[in-house]
Amino acid sequence: VGPHRHHVIIIYLPTMMKFCAFCYHPSATLQKCGKCKKRHFCSRECQRKDWKEAGHKIYCGIAGEIGVDYEIREAGGGIGLGVFALRDFQKNDKIMVERPIIK
């Protein structure tokens, strides 16, 4: 039996670019979540929707955020993209949590 292959789809957004955590709209002026101070939003409406509909209420402060806790970049050696920590993680820390695409 040959090696198992896993396919992962990653939306690559450079960490220097700030974007809304709910609608993914890039913006130079984003507001941070008042509780975790990590998640950024382009509007109060997107913040409310992310909190109520997308689950940020559940994971606020306990899951990592791109550009704050981790980054996605070229892994080198021609092997593709990798996830790289920007801080120390403890055992059982949630690094990535995504809302479902389909409800």
SERO-4910 file (N, C-alpha, C, O; in steps of 0.05 Angstrom, whole numbers):
BEGIN
 pado doro    nc1    nc2    nc3   cac1   cac2   cac3    cc1    cc2    cc3    oc1    oc2    oc3
  Val    A     17    -24      0      0      0      0     18     25      0     37     27     16
  Gly    A     12     44    -18     28     68    -20     23     88      2      5     83     19
  Pro    A     38    110      2     34    130     23      6    143     20     -4    146     -2
  His    A     -5    151     43    -31    165     43    -26    194     36     -7    206     45
  Arg    A    -44    205     20    -41    233     13    -66    248     24    -88    238     21
  His    A    -61    270     35    -82    287     46    -82    313     31    -61    325     26
  His    A   -105    322     23   -107    347      8   -119    368     26   -139    364     39
  Val    A   -105    391     27   -114    413     44   -117    438     27    -99    444     11
  Ile    A   -139    451     30   -144    476     15   -139    499     35   -151    501     56
  Ile    A   -120    517     28   -113    539     45   -118    565     29   -107    568      7
  Ile    A   -132    584     41   -134    610     29   -110    626     40   -110    632     64
  Tyr    A    -91    632     23    -67    645     32    -70    675     32    -75    687     11
  Leu    A    -67    687     55    -68    716     58    -43    724     73    -39    716     96
  Pro    A    -27    741     61     -2    750     74     -8    762    101    -28    777    104
  Thr    A      8    756    121      3    766    148      5    796    151     -6    807    170
  Met    A     19    809    132     21    838    134     -5    852    126    -10    875    134
  Met    A    -22    838    111    -47    849    102    -68    844    124    -72    821    132
  Lys    A    -81    864    133   -102    861    153   -129    857    138   -133    870    118
  Phe    A   -146    839    148   -171    834    135   -192    828    156   -186    820    179
  Cys    A   -217    832    149   -240    827    167   -242    797    172   -242    781    153
  Ala    A   -244    789    197   -246    761    204   -272    748    195   -274    724    194
  Phe    A   -293    764    189   -318    753    181   -322    753    151   -328    733    139
  Cys    A   -319    777    138   -324    778    109   -298    777     92   -299    777     68
  Tyr    A   -275    777    106   -248    775     93   -242    799     76   -224    798     59
  His    A   -255    821     79   -250    846     64   -224    859     75   -223    864     99
  Pro    A   -204    863     58   -179    876     67   -185    906     74   -200    919     60
  Ser    A   -172    915     94   -176    943    102   -152    952    119   -141    937    134
  Ala    A   -145    978    117   -124    989    133   -135    997    161   -119   1000    180
  Thr    A   -161   1001    163   -173   1010    188   -193    989    198   -216    989    190
  Leu    A   -184    972    215   -200    951    226   -202    954    257   -183    963    269
  Gln    A   -224    946    268   -228    946    297   -223    919    308   -230    899    296
  Lys    A   -211    917    332   -205    892    345   -229    883    362   -244    900    372
  Cys    A   -231    857    366   -250    846    385   -244    858    413   -220    858    421
  Gly    A   -263    867    427   -259    879    453   -250    859    474   -238    867    494
  Lys    A   -256    834    470   -249    814    491   -221    802    486   -204    804    504
  Cys    A   -217    790    463   -191    776    458   -170    795    446   -146    788    448
  Lys    A   -178    817    435   -159    837    423   -143    825    399   -123    836    392
  Lys    A   -152    802    388   -138    789    366   -153    791    340   -140    795    319
  Arg    A   -179    787    341   -195    785    316   -202    813    307   -210    830    323
  His    A   -200    818    281   -205    844    269   -230    844    252   -236    825    239
  Phe    A   -244    867    252   -269    870    237   -270    896    223   -260    917    233
  Cys    A   -283    896    199   -286    921    184   -310    937    193   -311    961    187
  Ser    A   -329    924    206   -353    939    215   -364    925    240   -358    903    247
  Arg    A   -381    940    254   -395    930    277   -414    907    269   -417    887    284
  Glu    A   -425    909    245   -443    888    235   -428    861    231   -438    840    239
  Cys    A   -404    862    219   -388    838    216   -379    827    243   -379    802    247
  Gln    A   -374    844    263   -366    835    289   -390    820    302   -386    799    314
  Arg    A   -414    831    300   -438    818    311   -443    791    298   -450    772    311
  Lys    A   -441    791    271   -446    766    257   -426    744    264   -433    721    268
  Asp    A   -400    752    267   -380    733    274   -384    722    302   -380    699    307
  Trp    A   -393    739    320   -398    731    348   -422    712    349   -420    691    362
  Lys    A   -444    720    336   -469    704    339   -470    681    320   -479    659    328
  Glu    A   -463    685    294   -467    665    274   -443    647    268   -446    623    262
  Ala    A   -419    657    271   -396    643    262   -380    630    285   -360    616    280
  Gly    A   -389    633    309   -376    619    331   -353    632    346   -340    620    363
  His    A   -348    658    340   -326    671    355   -333    672    385   -315    672    401
  Lys    A   -358    673    391   -367    673    419   -356    649    434   -348    650    457
  Ile    A   -356    626    420   -346    601    432   -316    600    434   -306    591    455
  Tyr    A   -302    610    414   -273    607    413   -257    632    420   -232    632    419
  Cys    A   -271    653    427   -258    679    434   -237    675    456   -244    666    478
  Gly    A   -212    681    450   -191    680    470   -179    652    474   -159    649    488
  Ile    A   -191    631    461   -180    604    465   -169    592    439   -159    570    440
  Ala    A   -173    606    417   -163    595    391   -144    616    379   -147    640    383
  Gly    A   -125    607    364   -105    624    351   -117    641    328   -138    634    317
  Glu    A   -104    663    322   -111    680    300    -88    683    281    -65    686    289
  Ile    A    -94    682    255    -73    685    235    -60    713    237    -74    733    241
  Gly    A    -34    714    236    -20    739    238    -14    747    267      2    766    272
  Val    A    -26    734    286    -21    739    314     -8    715    327     13    718    340
  Asp    A    -20    692    324    -10    667    336      4    649    316     22    633    324
  Tyr    A     -3    650    291     10    634    271      9    648    244     -5    667    240
  Glu    A     26    638    225     25    649    198     27    625    179     37    604    186
  Ile    A     18    630    155     19    610    134     38    621    113     34    643    102
  Arg    A     60    606    107     79    615     87     93    592     74     90    569     82
  Glu    A    109    598     54    125    577     41    142    563     61    156    575     77
  Ala    A    142    536     60    157    520     79    186    517     70    203    509     86
  Gly    A    192    524     45    219    521     35    224    494     23    209    475     28
  Gly    A    245    492      7    251    466     -5    231    457    -26    231    433    -33
  Gly    A    214    475    -35    194    467    -56    172    449    -46    160    436    -63
  Ile    A    167    447    -20    147    429    -10    119    442     -7    100    428      0
  Gly    A    117    468    -11     91    481     -8     89    499     16    109    508     27
  Leu    A     64    503     24     59    521     46     59    506     73     54    482     74
  Gly    A     66    520     94     66    509    121     54    528    141     52    552    135
  Val    A     46    518    164     35    534    186     58    537    206     69    517    215
  Phe    A     65    562    213     87    568    230     77    584    254     64    605    251
  Ala    A     84    575    278     76    589    303     91    615    306    114    618    299
  Leu    A     76    635    315     88    661    322     90    665    352     99    686    361
  Arg    A     82    645    367     84    645    396     87    617    406     83    598    390
  Asp    A     92    613    431     93    586    443     65    576    448     48    591    458
  Phe    A     59    551    441     33    539    446     36    519    468     56    505    470
  Gln    A     15    516    484     14    496    505      0    472    494    -15    473    474
  Lys    A      3    449    507    -10    425    499    -40    429    500    -51    442    518
  Asn    A    -54    420    479    -83    422    475    -93    450    468   -117    454    467
  Asp    A    -75    469    462    -84    495    452    -97    491    425    -88    474    409
  Lys    A   -118    506    419   -131    506    393   -116    526    376   -114    550    383
  Ile    A   -105    517    354    -89    535    337   -107    547    316   -107    572    311
  Met    A   -123    531    302   -141    541    281   -169    531    286   -173    507    292
  Val    A   -188    549    284   -216    541    285   -230    557    263   -228    581    261
  Glu    A   -244    542    245   -258    555    223   -287    550    225   -296    529    234
  Arg    A   -303    569    217   -332    566    216   -339    548    193   -325    547    173
  Pro    A   -361    533    194   -369    516    173   -376    532    147   -387    554    149
  Ile    A   -370    521    124   -377    534     99   -407    532     94   -419    550     83
  Ile    A   -418    508    101   -446    503     96   -460    498    123   -449    482    139
  Lys    A   -482    510    127   -497    505    152   -518    483    148   -532    476    166
***
